[in-house]
Every structure is written in C-alpha cells, then in structure tokens.
C-alpha cells in the first residue's frame, strides 16, 4: 500500500509539473510579427518596462519630426498607440487564462483534531479530483488549442488595427489635398462673381448672367466648407488611430499628396496564390471546431460524474494507556447523477459543436468569394485612378492651355477662361478621389489576402464638369 501511495504521489507531482508551463509572450509576439510581417515590419512589441516605454517615446518623436508616410504612420501607431498595447495585453490575458484551464487544480489538505475522553485523534487528509488528474492530457490539448486560437486572433486583430491606420492616413492626406484645390475653386468662383457684379453695374451683364456666376460662387463656398470639415475630421481620426497626445498632434505633418500609383496592379494569380487553408479566418474557424470537438468529450464525462480521492493518515493518542496508534487509508467521493443527468449540458455542447462545424464550412466557402470581391474593388479602383491620371487630367490640362491661347487671341472672354479653370481644378479633385479609392482598396485587399476581410464601398468620382458662362 505504501508503494502505491508513493507511486501515486510521484505520478501526480510529475503530471502537475508537466502542466505548469507558462505563456511565453515574447515568443508569441515573435510569431505574430512573423505572421504579419508585411503589416508590422516586425516592430510589434508589448512595453512592460520603463526602458521599453522610453524607447517607444523616442521613436515616436523621431517619426513626428518629418512628414509621416503610410509606413511611418503604421510604425508610429505600433510604438505610440495605447490601443495597440491594450490589444497585446488583452491577448496575453486570454492566452494565460487558456493555459490555466490546462492545469490540474491544487490538492486540498484537511486537518482534524478531535478529543474524546482520554483519547486525542489527529486526522490528516490530502484530497484531489481524480477526474481532473485522469483527464489532464485531454484538457492540456484543449488548452493548447485555445492558445493557438488566441494567437491567430491576435494576428487578425493586429492586421485590422494596421489596416485602420493605413486607411485613416489615406483619407487624411486625400482630404488635405482636396481642401487645397477646393480653396482654388472657391477663389476662382469668387473672382468671377465679383467681376459679374461689376459688369452688371456698368450694364454689360444682365441679372441672369450675374446670378449664374453668383450661384457658382455659393456652391464653391459650400464645397469649401465641407472640404474643411472633412480635412479636420480625417486628421482627427488619424490622430486617434495613432494614439497621439495633444502635444504630439500639434507636431503631426502629412505629405502634400498621396503616393503615385504602382506601375502595374497585382495580378489575379498573385492574389489567389494565398491558399484558403492558410487564411486567418479559416484558421480561427478550424481551431474553434477542434476545441469544440475535444471539449465535447471532456464535458460529457464531467456532466455525468465527478470523483474525488483522498489519502488519509490519522493518529490516535490514548492518554490513559499512553499509546499512539496510526491509521492509514483512503477516501473516495463520487458525485452521483441522481437529480441531474447532464442532458441540458450535453445538448448545449452538441449545439456548440454543430455551430462550430457550420461556421467553419461557411468561412471556407466565403473565403474565395471575399477575396474575389476585394480584388475586383482593387482592380476597378486602379483602372479608374490610372484613367484619371493618363486621360482625364491631361485632357483637362490641354483644354486649359488651348483656352488660354484663345483668350489671348480674344476668341473667348474671361468668364469662359475662368469656367474652364474651375472645371480643370474639379477634374483634379476627382482624380484625388480616385487615388484615394485605390489606396483604400489596396489596404483592404492586403487585409483580405491574409484572411481579415475589410469591406469598402466603391464611389464613382465625378469628372467635375461645369457649365461655361457666356461672355
């Protein structure tokens, strides 16, 4: 019996020690940086020391000293944003909780002291859950599956965060560009309205002609006000995504214009080369299915019975006889399924497993469709932006140059020239919008290729044509 107890104690200690590994967050971050390298450039870090926080602050200051590119904006968000740190810390917490679920519960030590007449009895009982011990390997498998799922979820969250930063940067730069040209349109419209007023005063314009120029000016003023708000709103959105303080926000500088289009768009073969099974959304759905399957078998046992075993060693002191008698043995406690056979719990587990299986099937089926939709938006936006760059904007410029020659030759009047200038600037604004749509679609496609789809509604830019005024 002593050998059995000793062997049981040794086996229990070995199993407990084997299940006490903690979550290595540094390795988790290294794995996440590897899985999301095209998004984080390997710079994702959880700051836990004063030195790390100082290094992050220094990097943030260096990035804010120059106009912030899209890649710099991502690095600034990773280094400066409290939201990113919250995301990492929360993920660490979830993985630690999953790891805890794979450990055996601590044993319970019970001590008794009972006096009866001349006898004193000291009782000692060490008890633990037998099912907890027997099912530990299975619970560790479930724990590892939950940790793997948390890691995939972390990668997906990081990609979503970076995508939001990229898109906020694109909108802020585009709004800044649009505001500049909206100011030019407003200035031109103001000049034509003032000129029309003076010409009416000297009798060269009638009331209708002046009203036409005045309404152009009113529309331009309204568009300028909208552009000013859009520039402010998008800049503040970027400020929030970057996690900037008020002092840092005052230092923020953006480029004057959006980046140029790539020479060639991504081809379909490059986009579809990403295997469906490697997508993050598919991995998460598969992990959920695996965890649900393993949990179902474990929870089935726990819903029916629970067993607790205890090793007892008592000592009885007889003061009258002056003797000491040891007693050894064990206790076995079994929870009997009399009132609750666990049918409701089993129904819930079956439903969860069925839902996980259906979710996995739905995710696999939708993955390719989402990717095709994202690529269609990307390719359409690229073709439109290139069309504006290569066709519409050059044609508007050529028309403006020709009208300037005609004006110098007194073939057209000043109002026709100003109206053409207005149309040219409106065409540039439409081109800026097309560029914005492309870069938004580009960031959305990058996220979709990894399995984190980002919806983006396409908007059809206007050519900005206007009505020419008569001389």
PAMIDO-34389 format. One record per residue (C-alpha): residue in one letter; chain; x negated, y, z negated. Coordinates in steps of 0.5 Angstrom, whole numbers, m for minus. Layout:
// residues N
REC  code  unit     xx     yy     zz
REC     a     A      X      Y      Z
...
// end
This chain:
// residues 471
REC  code  unit     xx     yy     zz
REC     x     A      0      0      0
REC     x     A     m6      5     m2
REC     x     A     m9      4      5
REC     x     A     m2      5      8
REC     x     A     m1     12      5
REC     x     A     m9     14      6
REC     x     A     m8     12     14
REC     x     A     m1     16     14
REC     x     A     m4     22     11
REC     x     A    m10     22     15
REC     x     A     m6     21     21
REC     x     A     m2     26     19
REC     x     A     m7     31     18
REC     x     A    m10     29     25
REC     x     A     m4     31     28
REC     x     A     m3     37     25
REC     x     A    m10     40     26
REC     x     A     m9     38     33
REC     x     A     m3     42     34
REC     x     A     m6     48     31
REC     x     A     m9     52     37
REC     x     A     m7     59     37
REC     x     A     m5     63     44
REC     x     A    m12     66     47
REC     x     A     m9     73     49
REC     x     A    m16     75     52
REC     x     A    m16     68     57
REC     x     A     m8     70     58
REC     x     A    m10     77     61
REC     x     A    m16     74     65
REC     x     A    m11     69     68
REC     x     A     m6     75     69
REC     x     A    m11     79     72
REC     x     A    m13     73     77
REC     x     A     m6     72     79
REC     x     A     m4     80     80
REC     x     A    m11     82     83
REC     x     A     m8     86     89
REC     x     A     m4     90     84
REC     x     A     m8     91     77
REC     x     A    m15     90     81
REC     x     A    m17     86     74
REC     x     A    m16     92     70
REC     x     A    m10     90     65
REC     x     A    m12     90     58
REC     x     A     m9     90     51
REC     x     A    m12     95     47
REC     x     A    m13     92     40
REC     x     A    m19     96     37
REC     x     A    m21    104     37
REC     x     A    m26    103     42
REC     x     A    m22    100     47
REC     x     A    m17    106     46
REC     x     A    m23    111     46
REC     x     A    m25    107     53
REC     x     A    m18    108     56
REC     x     A    m17    115     54
REC     x     A    m24    117     57
REC     x     A    m22    113     64
REC     x     A    m15    117     64
REC     x     A    m19    123     63
REC     x     A    m23    122     69
REC     x     A    m17    120     73
REC     x     A    m14    126     72
REC     x     A    m20    130     74
REC     x     A    m18    129     81
REC     x     A    m12    129     86
REC     x     A     m9    122     84
REC     x     A     m9    117     90
REC     x     A     m4    111     89
REC     x     A     m9    106     87
REC     x     A    m11    111     82
REC     x     A     m4    112     79
REC     x     A     m4    105     78
REC     x     A    m10    105     74
REC     x     A     m8    111     70
REC     x     A     m2    107     68
REC     x     A     m5    101     66
REC     x     A    m10    105     62
REC     x     A     m5    110     59
REC     x     A      2    108     59
REC     x     A      5    106     52
REC     x     A     10    102     56
REC     x     A      4     97     59
REC     x     A      2     96     52
REC     x     A      8     94     50
REC     x     A     10     89     55
REC     x     A      3     86     54
REC     x     A      4     86     46
REC     x     A     11     83     47
REC     x     A      9     78     52
REC     x     A      3     76     46
REC     x     A      9     75     41
REC     x     A     13     71     46
REC     x     A      7     66     47
REC     x     A      6     66     40
REC     x     A     13     64     38
REC     x     A     13     59     43
REC     x     A      6     56     40
REC     x     A      9     56     33
REC     x     A     15     52     36
REC     x     A     10     46     38
REC     x     A      7     46     31
REC     x     A     10     41     25
REC     x     A     13     44     19
REC     x     A      9     44     13
REC     x     A     10     39      8
REC     x     A     14     40      1
REC     x     A     10     39     m6
REC     x     A     15     38    m11
REC     x     A     13     37    m19
REC     x     A     17     35    m24
REC     x     A     16     35    m32
REC     x     A     22     31    m36
REC     x     A     21     30    m43
REC     x     A     26     24    m46
REC     x     A     25     23    m54
REC     x     A     18     21    m54
REC     x     A     17     20    m47
REC     x     A     14     25    m42
REC     x     A     15     24    m35
REC     x     A     11     28    m30
REC     x     A     13     27    m23
REC     x     A     10     29    m16
REC     x     A     13     28     m9
REC     x     A     10     30     m3
REC     x     A     15     30      3
REC     x     A     15     32     10
REC     x     A     20     31     16
REC     x     A     19     24     19
REC     x     A     22     26     26
REC     x     A     18     32     26
REC     x     A     12     28     26
REC     x     A     14     23     31
REC     x     A     17     28     36
REC     x     A     11     33     35
REC     x     A      8     31     42
REC     x     A     14     32     46
REC     x     A     15     39     42
REC     x     A      8     41     44
REC     x     A     10     39     51
REC     x     A     16     44     51
REC     x     A     11     49     47
REC     x     A      6     49     53
REC     x     A     12     49     58
REC     x     A     15     55     54
REC     x     A      8     59     54
REC     x     A      7     57     61
REC     x     A     13     60     63
REC     x     A     12     67     59
REC     x     A      5     67     63
REC     x     A      9     67     69
REC     x     A     14     72     66
REC     x     A      8     77     64
REC     x     A      5     77     71
REC     x     A     12     78     74
REC     x     A     13     84     69
REC     x     A      6     87     71
REC     x     A      8     87     78
REC     x     A     14     90     77
REC     x     A     11     95     73
REC     x     A      6     97     78
REC     x     A     11     97     84
REC     x     A     15    102     80
REC     x     A      9    106     79
REC     x     A      7    106     86
REC     x     A     14    108     89
REC     x     A     14    114     84
REC     x     A      8    116     87
REC     x     A     10    116     94
REC     x     A     16    119     92
REC     x     A     13    125     88
REC     x     A      8    126     94
REC     x     A     13    126     99
REC     x     A     18    131     95
REC     x     A     12    135     94
REC     x     A     10    135    102
REC     x     A     18    136    103
REC     x     A     18    142     99
REC     x     A     12    146    102
REC     x     A     16    145    109
REC     x     A     23    147    106
REC     x     A     20    153    104
REC     x     A     17    155    111
REC     x     A     24    153    114
REC     x     A     27    158    109
REC     x     A     22    163    110
REC     x     A     24    163    118
REC     x     A     31    163    117
REC     x     A     31    169    112
REC     x     A     27    173    117
REC     x     A     32    171    123
REC     x     A     38    173    118
REC     x     A     34    180    117
REC     x     A     33    181    124
REC     x     A     40    179    126
REC     x     A     42    184    121
REC     x     A     38    190    123
REC     x     A     40    188    131
REC     x     A     48    189    129
REC     x     A     46    195    125
REC     x     A     44    198    132
REC     x     A     49    195    136
REC     x     A     45    189    139
REC     x     A     49    184    136
REC     x     A     56    182    134
REC     x     A     59    180    128
REC     x     A     59    172    130
REC     x     A     52    172    132
REC     x     A     49    175    126
REC     x     A     54    170    122
REC     x     A     51    165    125
REC     x     A     44    167    123
REC     x     A     46    168    116
REC     x     A     49    161    115
REC     x     A     42    158    118
REC     x     A     39    162    112
REC     x     A     44    160    107
REC     x     A     43    153    109
REC     x     A     36    153    109
REC     x     A     36    156    102
REC     x     A     41    151     99
REC     x     A     36    145    102
REC     x     A     30    149     99
REC     x     A     33    149     92
REC     x     A     35    141     93
REC     x     A     28    140     95
REC     x     A     25    144     89
REC     x     A     29    140     84
REC     x     A     27    133     88
REC     x     A     20    135     87
REC     x     A     21    136     80
REC     x     A     25    130     79
REC     x     A     20    125     82
REC     x     A     14    129     79
REC     x     A     17    128     72
REC     x     A     19    120     74
REC     x     A     12    119     76
REC     x     A     10    123     69
REC     x     A     14    118     65
REC     x     A     11    112     69
REC     x     A      4    114     68
REC     x     A      6    115     60
REC     x     A      3    122     60
REC     x     A      3    127     55
REC     x     A      5    134     56
REC     x     A     m3    136     56
REC     x     A     m4    130     61
REC     x     A      2    132     65
REC     x     A     m1    139     66
REC     x     A     m7    136     69
REC     x     A     m4    132     74
REC     x     A     m6    133     81
REC     x     A     m3    130     87
REC     x     A     m6    129     94
REC     x     A     m3    134     99
REC     x     A      0    129    104
REC     x     A      2    121    104
REC     x     A     m3    117    107
REC     x     A     m4    115    114
REC     x     A      0    109    117
REC     x     A     m4    103    118
REC     x     A     m7    101    125
REC     x     A     m3     95    125
REC     x     A      3     93    121
REC     x     A      3     86    117
REC     x     A      5     80    122
REC     x     A     10     75    120
REC     x     A      5     70    120
REC     x     A      1     73    114
REC     x     A      8     75    110
REC     x     A     10     68    111
REC     x     A      4     64    109
REC     x     A      6     65    102
REC     x     A      8     58    100
REC     x     A     15     58     97
REC     x     A     13     54     91
REC     x     A      7     59     89
REC     x     A     12     65     88
REC     x     A     13     67     81
REC     x     A     21     67     81
REC     x     A     20     60     84
REC     x     A     15     58     78
REC     x     A     19     61     73
REC     x     A     26     57     75
REC     x     A     22     51     75
REC     x     A     19     52     69
REC     x     A     26     53     66
REC     x     A     28     47     69
REC     x     A     22     43     66
REC     x     A     23     46     59
REC     x     A     31     45     59
REC     x     A     30     37     61
REC     x     A     24     36     56
REC     x     A     29     40     50
REC     x     A     35     36     52
REC     x     A     32     29     50
REC     x     A     29     32     44
REC     x     A     35     36     42
REC     x     A     39     29     43
REC     x     A     35     26     37
REC     x     A     36     32     33
REC     x     A     43     32     34
REC     x     A     44     25     31
REC     x     A     40     24     25
REC     x     A     34     27     21
REC     x     A     29     23     17
REC     x     A     25     26     11
REC     x     A     20     21      8
REC     x     A     16     23      1
REC     x     A     10     20     m2
REC     x     A     12     20    m10
REC     x     A      7     19    m16
REC     x     A      9     19    m23
REC     x     A      6     19    m29
REC     x     A     10     17    m36
REC     x     A      7     18    m42
REC     x     A      9     14    m49
REC     x     A      7     18    m55
REC     x     A      9     13    m60
REC     x     A      6      8    m56
REC     x     A      0     12    m54
REC     x     A      0      9    m47
REC     x     A      0     12    m40
REC     x     A      4      9    m34
REC     x     A      3     11    m27
REC     x     A      9      9    m22
REC     x     A      8     10    m14
REC     x     A     13      9     m9
REC     x     A     16     13     m3
REC     x     A     23     16     m2
REC     x     A     27     16      5
REC     x     A     32     21      6
REC     x     A     37     20     12
REC     x     A     42     25     15
REC     x     A     48     21     17
REC     x     A     52     24     22
REC     x     A     59     23     19
REC     x     A     62     30     20
REC     x     A     58     32     26
REC     x     A     56     27     31
REC     x     A     53     33     35
REC     x     A     58     33     41
REC     x     A     58     40     42
REC     x     A     51     41     42
REC     x     A     50     36     47
REC     x     A     55     39     51
REC     x     A     51     45     51
REC     x     A     45     42     52
REC     x     A     48     39     58
REC     x     A     50     45     61
REC     x     A     44     49     60
REC     x     A     40     43     64
REC     x     A     45     44     69
REC     x     A     45     51     70
REC     x     A     37     51     70
REC     x     A     37     46     76
REC     x     A     42     50     79
REC     x     A     38     56     78
REC     x     A     32     53     81
REC     x     A     36     51     87
REC     x     A     39     58     88
REC     x     A     32     61     87
REC     x     A     28     56     92
REC     x     A     34     58     97
REC     x     A     34     65     96
REC     x     A     26     66     97
REC     x     A     25     66    104
REC     x     A     31     70    105
REC     x     A     29     75    101
REC     x     A     22     75    104
REC     x     A     25     76    111
REC     x     A     29     82    109
REC     x     A     23     85    105
REC     x     A     19     84    112
REC     x     A     25     87    116
REC     x     A     25     93    112
REC     x     A     18     94    112
REC     x     A     17     93    120
REC     x     A     23     97    121
REC     x     A     20    103    117
REC     x     A     13    102    120
REC     x     A     16    103    127
REC     x     A     20    109    125
REC     x     A     14    112    122
REC     x     A     10    111    128
REC     x     A     15    113    133
REC     x     A     16    120    129
REC     x     A      8    120    129
REC     x     A      7    118    136
REC     x     A     13    121    140
REC     x     A     18    126    136
REC     x     A     13    130    132
REC     x     A      8    131    139
REC     x     A     14    133    143
REC     x     A     16    138    138
REC     x     A     10    141    138
REC     x     A      9    141    145
REC     x     A     16    144    146
REC     x     A     14    150    141
REC     x     A      8    151    145
REC     x     A     12    152    151
REC     x     A     17    156    148
REC     x     A     11    161    145
REC     x     A      9    161    152
REC     x     A     16    163    155
REC     x     A     17    168    149
REC     x     A     10    171    151
REC     x     A     13    172    158
REC     x     A     19    175    156
REC     x     A     23    169    158
REC     x     A     26    168    151
REC     x     A     28    172    146
REC     x     A     25    172    138
REC     x     A     31    168    136
REC     x     A     30    162    141
REC     x     A     23    162    138
REC     x     A     25    162    131
REC     x     A     30    157    132
REC     x     A     25    153    136
REC     x     A     20    154    130
REC     x     A     26    152    125
REC     x     A     27    145    129
REC     x     A     20    143    129
REC     x     A     19    144    122
REC     x     A     25    140    121
REC     x     A     22    135    125
REC     x     A     16    134    121
REC     x     A     20    134    114
REC     x     A     24    128    118
REC     x     A     17    125    119
REC     x     A     15    126    112
REC     x     A     21    122    110
REC     x     A     20    116    115
REC     x     A     13    116    112
REC     x     A     16    115    105
REC     x     A     21    110    107
REC     x     A     15    106    110
REC     x     A     10    106    104
REC     x     A     16    105     99
REC     x     A     18     99    104
REC     x     A     10     97    104
REC     x     A     10     97     96
REC     x     A     17     93     96
REC     x     A     14     88    101
REC     x     A      8     87     97
REC     x     A     12     85     91
REC     x     A     17     80     95
REC     x     A     11     76     97
REC     x     A      9     75     90
REC     x     A     16     73     88
REC     x     A     18     79     85
REC     x     A     23     82     90
REC     x     A     25     89     90
REC     x     A     31     92     93
REC     x     A     30     98     97
REC     x     A     36    101    102
REC     x     A     33    104    108
REC     x     A     35    111    110
REC     x     A     35    114    117
REC     x     A     32    120    118
REC     x     A     34    126    122
REC     x     A     31    129    127
REC     x     A     32    136    124
REC     x     A     35    139    131
REC     x     A     39    145    130
REC     x     A     43    150    134
REC     x     A     39    155    138
REC     x     A     41    162    138
REC     x     A     42    167    143
REC     x     A     38    173    145
// end
